[in-house]
Amino acid sequence: MPLRLLLLLALCGAGPTAAARSLSLRGSWRIRSGNGSLELPGRVPGCVHSALFQRGLIQDPYYRFNDLKYRWISLDNWTYSKKFQIPFNISKWQKVNLIFEGVDTVAKILLNSVPIGKTDNMFKRYSFDITTVVRNVNSLELRFQSPVLYAAQRSKAHTSYWVPPDCPPPVQKGQCHVNFIRKEQSSFSWDWGPSFPTQGIWKDVRIEAYNICHLNFFTFSPIYDNHTQGWNLEIESSFDVVSPKPISGQVIVAIPKLQTQQMYSIELQPGERIVELFVKINKNATVETWWPHGHGNQTGYNMTVLFKLDGGLSIEKSAKVYFRTVELIEESIEGSQGLSFYFKINGLPIFLKGSNWIPADSFQDRVTSDLLRLLLQSAVDANMNTLRVWGGGIYEQDEFYRLCDELGIMVWQDFMFACALYPTDQGFLDSVRTEVAHQRDKTRPFIISSPTNGAESIEEGWLSANPYDKNFGDVHFYDYSNDCWNWKIFPKARFVSEYGYQSWPSFSTLEKVSSEKDWSYNSEFSLHRQHHAGGNNEMLLQIGFHFKLPKNTDPLQTFKDTIYLTQVMQAQCVKVETEFYRRSRSEIVDGKGHTMGALYWQLNDIWQAPSWASLEYGGKWKMLHYFARHFFAPLLPVGFEDQDAFFIYGVSDLHSDCKATLTVRVHTWNSLEPLCSSETERFVMEAGKAILLYKEQVPALLGRCGNCTRQSCVVSFYLSTDNQLVSPTNHHFLSSLNETVGLQKAHITANISQQGDTFVFDLETSAVAPFVWLDVGSIPGRFSDNGFLMTEKTGTILFYPWKPTSKSELEQSFHVTSLTDTY
């Protein structure tokens, strides 16, 4: 679970002798096609697709069938070129490097017509010594090779053994042999995304000139010493010493808020050198640890590292340090075979609640800091504390990890391999070795894959006899054919790092990339956009288990109703599954249990299409994300049935015990007044536990509530302390919603008012309404709750806009849907 702390730093000079001069080569470049018939300006960082779109030479690549229409772009060999002048006297510098933080992907690089190097790995940082080639006025070229053709060539040349898979399933409409190129694996297509194998310079590029020595980068790792009960900091700095003689000097490390300042003497020999420093944090200072969201503060401390070297050379760097410990606990469990699999943060067992992160766009230049903050804040707002950065995407930009630190999000970081075997020739392994060394954080635990049997996989020589053993490690689980309301189909595993169900995004999201002829569930567009074989039918199957399929005479309304029902189905399915995992944290049943993590697939979308995501492309919340805000709540009552008995568990992520009361209410579908209500006596809800709070036979529950049947009633329940609601109100359906008796068509109105930057929606309903969905079209923002069961005549919901809007704009865009509107 690497909490990413690697900083890649450009240098600047200070003091009487400048340490380095840096020239950014970001901005305007020229791009031309392989035969020279097309030439255009393009931005760096960027890619060919973005440049073509920005110049109006192609439509939005996401529009309708453009992923197929524009395949020619990735099959061509493009060239990036730039002419630039060095704004300082280049002859006064001992060494000049050309630095690429990221090249996508296979390119030959020429400076002033002289070949200076090659690239073949999107995830590596490349540094080329151009001291003897650079001039005052320069011409730089990157001659790219089509990633599709390169991958095919590498696969064809690899004849010693088969490296599957050759190609993605036809439904994905993708390209072949992606496992032969060190590039974003999903860029050749995936079951939730398009095929856009990009070419370009996707990260920073610059010239660096320096004398004497150069600080390439530094990393640091906080270490807690259990023996001394104190914090230390290990700092590792990498230097390139170009002086022919050793360089001496001092290093001063200062963390003012921890009253820590230490000085070290160093001597750097010529060549590439590593300096390791061990900093002891002042024991008289109180170190506030960083905690995951929901468990404490995300306290960080500003640190400066000043290198004062011979000849007046001075280099100063700053960074934010977070103090935390991370342990993966794999130990025996009483009453169960196998080993536990959970994480301790700062010595406390933490249930990991969250989702899986995929690239936020096919074109990384469109992924802004604002977009990252929006998506990550949405994860936190849904009570998540963990995201798994999935291995078929990219190692995310530094801003992503900085925001995760700030927001309290733990990162389960995959290396960039996914759903394939990979070649093991020496060249490929050497490239991967450099990539891994560049990306890791050495203080974090590693596992060999996900899913894995953890320590058992290592014990078995890295190849498990039973790779899906629920007694070890993490598991992935998908089942689209069995009824998702039946919790018994789910694995009582140690940790579930992938699971989920598909849904369609909102009509307002689809509308932007489609035309009127596309707006039906079985249109060519709908089939084209679905990249999971049988996915559209699987959604209808799950809907049909418990809901009525829409039969509106208006085809467009039927499409919108179907979209709504897919989101209802997805939200309810993932709710049932996640609540099963959360209530399994403290128990062993038939040797299984102690589940300590639930990361559903997936958080975000890469384009506008059906997928497992809870956030649509651009960030709009699906119903699932609103449900996640409830089922990941720190204190949650979970209801379920077994053999005609109704159980309620209390689940707590709190750090201390609390005294609570459970309230259980039974409602009839045809009345806005509860039929009956009961409270338990006050009990102690244990910290970090899931415990049984309530058990009653369903016939007895219905019998004491008067004239009530499974089909005519629904149960709601919540936890409170001193009459203060401290948990979400949960509910349990006693029958399928297509079997209800007494459910009436609800007329729901909203009165909208503004309070500061927030808008208040005062709702009123004429009848009990399940799955009430408030929608304001394309106005960016989120509601305080949505997709809810409305059992009272009135209710108040808040809307938090992400951009300025107005009451009138909201009133014009507002639409409300509940389940009976689809009948």
N, C-alpha and C positions, 0 to 999 in steps of 0.2 A: 504494500500500500504506500508507494512512494509519495511523500509530500514534497513536491518539487522545489528545490532550493538552488538549482544551478543558475548562475548569472553569467551571461556572456557580455563582456564589457568592452566598449570602445574606449580608447585612452585619450587623455588630454594632458597637456603639459602644465607645470606650475613651477615657480621659483626661477632662479637665474638661468637654468638650463632647461629648455623644453624637453619633456620626455618623449613626445611624439606629435606628429601632425596627422590629422585624419581628413580625408576628402570623401564625402558621401557621393555615390554614383546613383542614388535614387532619382526618381523623376522621369524625365522624358528620354525615351530611346526610339530607335527605328526598328521596325519589324518587317521582314520580307518573306514571302513564300519560297518554296524550294526552287521553282523555276524562274523566280524573279518577276512574275507577272503581277504580283500584288505587293505593294509596299505601303506602310502606314505608320503613324506614330503610335507608341504604346507607353504605358506607365510601368515603372518598376518601384516596388513590388507589383507583380501582375502576371497575366498569362495572355496567350494569343486570343482565346475566346473573348475575354473581357475587352481587349483592344479592338477587336472587330465589332463588338456590340457598341462600345463607346463611340466609334466612328460611324455608326449607322450602317455598317456593311452587312450585319446580320440582325435578325430579330432577337428578342429575349430568348436565350437558349432553352429556357424552361417552358416556353409557350407551346402548347399542344404537342406536336410530334417532332419538335426541333432537335431532340436528342438523336433522332435517326437522320433527319435532314442535314445535320451539320457534322456527320461522321468524317467528312473529308478533311476537316480541320486537324484532327488528331492523326490522320494518316499521312499528312504532309510533313516535310522536314523544314522547320522554320529557322530563321536566323535573327538574333537580336544584335544590334550594333549601336555604338555610341562613340561620338568624338568628344573629347574633353581636354581641357587645359589644366595643368597643375598650377595652383595659385601660389606656390612657394618654390624656392630654388631647390630643385630635386638633387643637385650635385652635393648638397651639404649633408645628406643623410646617408648613413652607412647601410641601411637596409630598407627596402620598400616592398611591401606585400600587397597583393590583391586578395581581398577577403570576400567570400560568398557565404552568407549564413544559410542559404538554401537555394539550390538549383533544381528545377523540375524538368527533366531528370537527367537524360543522356545528352551530353554536349561536349564538343571540342571547343577549347577557348584559345583565341588568338589575340595577342596584343601587338599592334603595329605590324601585322601580318606574320608574326612569329608565334608558332604553337607553344603555349605555356602550360597546358594541362588538359585533363579530361574530367568529366563528372559522370557518375552513373548511380548515385544514391541521393534521393530526395531528402534524406534525413541526416545527412552529414554536413558539417561545416568544412569548407574548402579554403585553404590558404596557399597562394602561389607566390613564390619569390620572383619579383619582377625587377629587381634592382638593376640588372644589366640591360633590360629591355625598355623600361619606361623612359619617356622623353617629356619635354615641356608640353608638347601637343601630341595627343595620343588617339589611336583608333582601336576600339575594343570590340571583338565579335564573339558571340556564342553561337556556334552552329549546332542546332539541335537535331537529333534523330527522332523520328516518330516513336513514341513509347510502345505503340502497338506492334510496329514492325520489328523493333528491337527485341521485344519479349518473344515474338515468334521466332526470330533468328536464334536467340539463346536457347529456346526450347528445342529447335531443330538440331542444333549443334550438340545437345546433351543426349547422347545415344547410349550411355552405359546402363541406365536404368530409368524407369518411368517415374515421373514426378507429378502425381495427380493433384487437382483435376486439370484437365486440358482446357476446358471452357466452362463458363457458367451455364446454368440451365437456360434453354431457349427463351423462357418467359422473361428473363432479365434483360434480354436484348443487348447483351454485353460483348466485350472483347475477350480474347483467349490469352492464356499463359501469363497472367498477371503475377504469378508466384516466381517468375524468372526476372522480375525487375523490382528494385528497391524503391518503390513508389507507393503512394496511397492505394491500398489494395481495392478499396471500394470505387476508385475512379474508373475502373473497367466495368462497373455495374455491381449492384447488390440487390437483395430481395426487397429493399426499400428505397433504392436510389438509381439514378441514371448512369449511363456510360458517357463520361466526359474526360478522357485521358488528356489532361492539360499539358502544355509546354510553356515554360517561362522561368523568370527569376522571381521566386515566390517569397523571398525574404530579403533582408538588407544586403547591400553590396557597397564596398568602400575600399579606398586606398589608405594604407597606413605606412607612414615613414617614421623611422626612429634611429637614434644613436644610442650607444652604450648598452642599453638593455630595454626590454619591453615586457610589460605584464600582459600576458595573453588572456588569462582569466583567473578568478579564484572561486573556490567553493568553501562552504563552511558547514559544520554539523554540530549542533548542540548535543552534549553527552551528559547524562546524569550518572554520578558516581554514587552507587548505593552504599559504599563503605564510608565515604566522608559525608554523605548526604548533601552533596553540593553539585552545582552545575559547572561544566567546563565547555569550552568551545574549541573544536579542532578546525583550523583554517589551513587550506592548501592553496598555494599560489604557484602558477606556472609562468616562468620567465624565459625569454629568448635573450641571451647575453651575447651581444655582437662585439663587445670590447675584447681586444686580444688579451687583456689582463683581468684578473679577478676584480670584482666590484664589492666594496664593503659599504656598510651603512646600518641604519637602524629602522626598525618597524615599531610604530606606536599604534596599539589597538585600544580604542576607547568606546565604552558604552556608558555615557554619562548618567542615565537614569538608574543604572545598577552600580554606580560609584566604582566603576571598573576602568582602569587604565594601566596597561602593561607595555613595557618597552623590551625589545629584543634586538640583539646584534646579529647581523647576518653577513655572510660572504658568498657571493655568487661567482662560480667558476664559468668560463666561457662555454657557450652552447646552450642547449635546452636544459633548464634547471627547475626543480621543484623545491619550494620552501614550505615546510610544515611547521605550524605554530600551535602551541597548546596554551589556551587562555583559561585561567581559573577565575571564575566569576566571584566577586567579593561576597564572602559569606555573610557579611553584615547587611547586605542588601536583600530585600525580599523579591524573589523572582516570581512573577505571576505567569503561570503556564498558559499556553494556547490550548483551547478546548474546541472540539467540534461543535457545530451549531446545536443549540438546545442543551448543552452541557456546561456552558460557562462562557467566559469572554475570550476574544481572539487577540490577546495582548501581544504586541510586538515591540521590540526595542531598536532604536536607531544606533547603528554601529559605524564608526569610521576606521579605516585602516590606512595609515600614512607611512609610505616608504620614503625615507630620507637617505639618499645614496651619494656616493662620491661625486665630486664635481658639481654639487648643488642640485643634483637631479632629485626631483620630488614628484611622487605619484600618490594621489589620494583617491580612495574609493569609499563609497558608502553603501550600506545595505540595511535591510530590516531583518532582525533575528527573532524567530519564534522558538520558545523553549517548550519542548514536548517530548514524550517518549512513546514509542510505538512498538508493541510486542504482538507477534502472532503466537497464540497459545494452542498447541497441539499436544494434549495429554489425555490419559485414560479417564473415562467417565464411569462412575459407579452404575451398575445395572445395564451397561451397554458395551457391545463390542466396538472396537475401533478407537478413534481419537476425537477430541474436540477440535473445533476450527473457529476461533474467534479472536478478536483484537482487543488488547488493552491499550488505552490511551492514558498516559500519566498514571498507570497502575490500576485504572478502573476498567472493568469489562464494558464494552460499548456495543450495543446492537446497531449494526450498520443499516441505515435506512436510506434508500436512494434509487438510482437508476443508472442507465448506461448512456454514455455520451458518444455521439458520432460527429463527424465533421459538420459544421453548421451551414456549409455551402459547398457546392462543387468547385467554386472559384474562391480561393482563400482570400484574395484581395477584397472581397465583399464582406469579409468577417471583421467588423470593426470592434473597437473597445466597447462602444455603446451596446452593440448586439450581444457581445459576450456577457456584459454586466446584466443585461435584460434577462438572458437565459439562465444565468447562474443565480441571480436574485430570485427568479421564479422557482428554482429548485429549493432554495432556502425558505421561501414563502410557503412551500408545500411541506415544510418540516423535514426536509432531507438533510442528511449530514455527510453523504458519500456519493461520489460519482465514479464510475469505472470508465476510464478513457479507453475505449475499445480498440483492439489491435488491428482492425482493418482500415483505420483512418490515418491520423497523423499524430506525432508528438505535438501537442498544442503549443501555441505561442506563449511567450513568457507572461503576457498579460493575463492569460487564462489562469495560470498557477498563482499569480499574485492576487487575483480576485478570489480564488479559492481560499487562500490564506486569510484574506480580509474578511470573508463571509463565513468562515468556519466549515468549509467543505473538505472532507478527506478525499484524497484521490487514489483510487486503485488504478495504477498505471500499467497498462499492457505494453509490452514491446510490440512493434508493428508487424505482426504475423497473424493470419486469420484463416481458419477453415481450409487449410491446404497443407500439403507437404512442400518442402523447399529443397533446392539443390544444395549439395554439400561439397562442390568443387572448391578448391583453395581460394580462388578469386572472390567467389561469393562469400565465403566464410570470413575472409580478410575484411571485406567491405562491411559486413555485419558486425565484426569485432570492433571496428572503429566507430560505427554507429552507436553500438551499445555503450562503449566507453564514454562517448560524447553525451549520451542521454541519461545515464544512471545517476542515482543518489545512494551511495554505498552503505548508508546506515539502515536501510530499510530491508525488511524480510522479502525474500523472493520465493515464488513457486514456479513450477516448470511450465504450467499452462493453466488455462481456465476453460472448462472445468478440470479439476485435478483431484487426486486422492492425497494431496499434500505430502506429509512426511512418509506416508505409506508408498507413494509413487517413487520416491527416492530410494526407499528401502528395497523396492522391487526392481531396482536398476533402471529407473526412469520410464518403464513401460508397464502399466498396471495390468494385472490379470483381470480385474473387474473395474474398468474405468468409471463406471457410474455407481460405485459403492456409496450408499447414503451414510455409511458410518465414518467416512473420511472426507476432508476437504470441502470443495464447493461443487455444486451441481447446476446444470442448466435443465430446464423442464418446459416442454411445450406439448400441448394436447388440444387440438382444435375439434376433435370429433366427439369427445365425451362432454357431458353437461358440466359446465364450469361452476354451477352452483353446488355441485357435489364435492365437498371439500375432501372426500376420501380418495380422490384421484391424485391429489398433490403429494409430493415426496416429503416425508418428515425427515429432512436432511439437516446437516450441521450448518450449512450456509447455501443460500440459493442466489447465484450471481446473474442469472438470466431466467426470465419467464415473461409471458405476456400474451396479448391478443391484439389483433388489428382493429382499426376503425378508419373511417374516412375523415379527412379534414373538413372544416366548415365550408359551406357554399361560398361565403365571402372570400375565402382563401383560394378555392378552385376557380372562381369566376375570373380571377386575374390572368390565368394562363389557359383559358378555354374559350370556346365560342358556344353559341346557343345550341348548335346541333350536338354538342358533347354532353348536354345536361340530362343524362339518364344513366341508370345503374348498369345497363348492358350496352352502352354506346361503345364505339370503337375506341374513343378516348379513355373511357373507364377501364376497358380491358387492357389498353396499352399502358396505362399508369400503374396497374397492378402487377408487381414483379414477383409476387409470391404465388406459386402454382396453386390454383384452386382457392385463392384467398377470398375473392368476392363471394363465392358460394359458401365457404366456411363461416363467414360472418353471418350470412343469412341462416345457416344451420343453427348457430348459437342463438341468434335472435328468435328463431322459431321454437326453441325449447321453452321459452317463457313469455314471449310477447307476440302480438299479432302483427303480421306484415302489413304495410300500408296498402290501401286500395283506393287512393284518391283518383278521381276521374281526370284531374289535371296532371299530366306527365311531369311537369317541373316540380309541382308540390310533392308528388310521389318520390322524386329524386331527393328533395330536401328532407322529407320524412325518413327516407331510408338512411341518409347520412346521419340524422339525429339518432335513429335507433342503433346504428353501428356504434355510436359514441356511448349510448346508454349501455349497450351490451358490454363493450370493452371496459367501461368504468366499473360495472357491477362484477364482471369476471375477475379483474385484477384486485378489486376490493376483497372478494371472498378468499382469493388465494393469499394475498398479503396478510390478511387478518389471521389466516391459518398459520402462517409462518411466525407471526408475532406472538400468538398465544402458545406456540410450541417452544418458547425460549427456556422455560424452567422445568420441563417435564420430559421423562423418558417413558414412552409407551411401546410395548413390544420391542424393546431394545433400541427404539429410534427417538430422536428428538434433540433437545438442546440447540435448536435453530437460533443462530446469532447474526443473521444478516439476510436482507431481502432487497435485491437490486433488480427492479423490473426492467424489461427491455421495451421501449427505449425512451430516453428523455426527449430528444429533439429530432426535428426533421431536416433533411438536406434539400428537399424540394416539395412541391405541392402534390401529394399523392397519398393513397392509403398506406398506412404503416402501423407499427406498434407504438408510435410516439404519443406522449401526453402533451407535448407542445408542438403546435403546427409550425410550418416554415414561417419565419418572421416573429414567432414567439406567442401567438394567440393560444390561450389555454383551452385544451379540450376538456370535456367533462371528467375524464380520468384524472387530470391534474388537480381539479377541485376535490375529487374524491381522495386523492393522495394527501391533500392537506389535512383531511380527517383521519385516514387510516394510518398515517405516520405521526399522529399527534402524540405528545409525550405521555399523556395519560388517556387510555382508551378502553371502553368496554366492548367486548367482542361476543356476539351471539351466534350460536349455531345449534343444530339439532343432531341427535343421534338416537336411533331407535325410539322415536316418538317422545323423546325428552328434550327440553329446551335448556341449554346451558348458557351462562354468561361468565366469561373470564374478564378479570381486570388486568390490564397490561400497563406497566409503569417503566418509563425510562428515567424517572427522577432519581436524584442522588440521595434522597432521604425518605423515610417512611412518612405517610400522611394518613390522617383519619378521614374516612370518606363514607358516603352513603350512596347506594345504588337505587335509582328510581326506575321502575318498570311501568309502562303504560300500554294499554291496549286500545286501539282506535278502530272504529268501523269505517269502511270506505265511504259510507253515505252520510257521515256526520263530522262536523268540525269540532265537536266536543268529545274528549276522550271518554271511552266507555268505562274504564276503571283504571286506577293507579295505585301502586303500592311502593313502599320504601323499605329497604332493609335497615336493620340496626347499624349504627356506626361500627366500622371495622377498620383495621389497620391495613392499608395498601402498602405492601412491602416495596422498598426501592429496588429497581432493577429486576423485577420479577413479573411473571404472569401467573395469576392464581385464580382458582375457581371461586366465584362469588355467589352463584345462583344456579339452582337446578330445579326444574319443575316439569312434570309430565304435561305435554301440550293439551290433552283433553281436560286435565284439571285446571290449567290456566284459562282455557276457554270457558269451562263450566262455571267458574266463579265470576266471570265477567258477563253473565247474562246470556242473551240471545246472540251468540257469536260462533262462527265457524271459521275454518281455515280460509275459506274463500271470501269471507266477508270482513275479515279483520287483519290488522297489521300491528306489530309490536314495536315500540320505541323505548329507548333506555339511555340513561346517562349517569355519570358520576358527579357528585358535588361534595363540597366541604362547607359546613355552616351556611347551607342554602345558596352557596355561590357555585355556579356551573364551572367545573374545571376540566370537563372533557367534552368532545363533540357529542351531540345527540346521535346515537346510532339507531338502526332499525333492522328488523328481521321480517322478511316476507314469509308468511305461513303457507302460501301457495304461489304458483306461477301467476304473473300479472295477466296472462290471457285467460285465467280461470276466475278472476275476481267477480264478486257479486256486490252490487251496490255502488260501484265506482261510476261517478257521473262526470260528464264533460264540464271541466272547470273554466269559468270565465275569470281571467286574471288581469287586473289593471295595475298600472304603476304611476305614482305621482313623483316626478323628479324634481329635486331641489339641489342647490349647491351650498356646500359648507367649505369655504377655503378652496383648496385644490381638489377636494373630494366631492363626489356627487352621491346624493342619498336617493335610493329608490324605495319609496313606501308602497308596499304591495298589498293588494286585497284580492282574495279569491272567493268564488261562490261555492267551492267544493274542495274536498281533499284532492290534492294533485301530486302524483308521483313524477319524479324527474323533471322538475320545473327548470327550464333552460332559458336564461336571459341572454339576449344577443343584441349587440349594437353594431353589427356588420364589421366594417374595416376600421372603426375607430379604435386606435391602440389603447389597451388597458386591460385591467382584470377586475372582477367582482370579488367581494369578500366571501361569497359563497355562490354556488351554482349547481344545477343538476339535483337539487334537494327535494325531499319529500315535504310538501306543505300540508300540515295537519291543523293549522290554526288559520282563522279568517284573515289576519293581518300579519305582516312581517316586514322587517327593514333590512335591505341589502345595500352595501356601499360599493361604489365604482371608483377605482383608482386609475385615472388616465395616465398614460405614458407620454402623451404629448398634449399640448393645450387643446381644449375642446369647449363646448358650450352646452348649456341646457337645451337650447333649440336643436342643435346638431344631434344630441343624444335622443331627443324625442322623435326626430325624423327617422333615425336609424333603428330605434328600439323595436324588438320583436320578442315575444315570449311564447314558448312552446311547452306543453306538458304532454304526458303520454297519450291521453285521450284525444288530443288534437290529431294524432296520426290514424285514428280509427275511421 
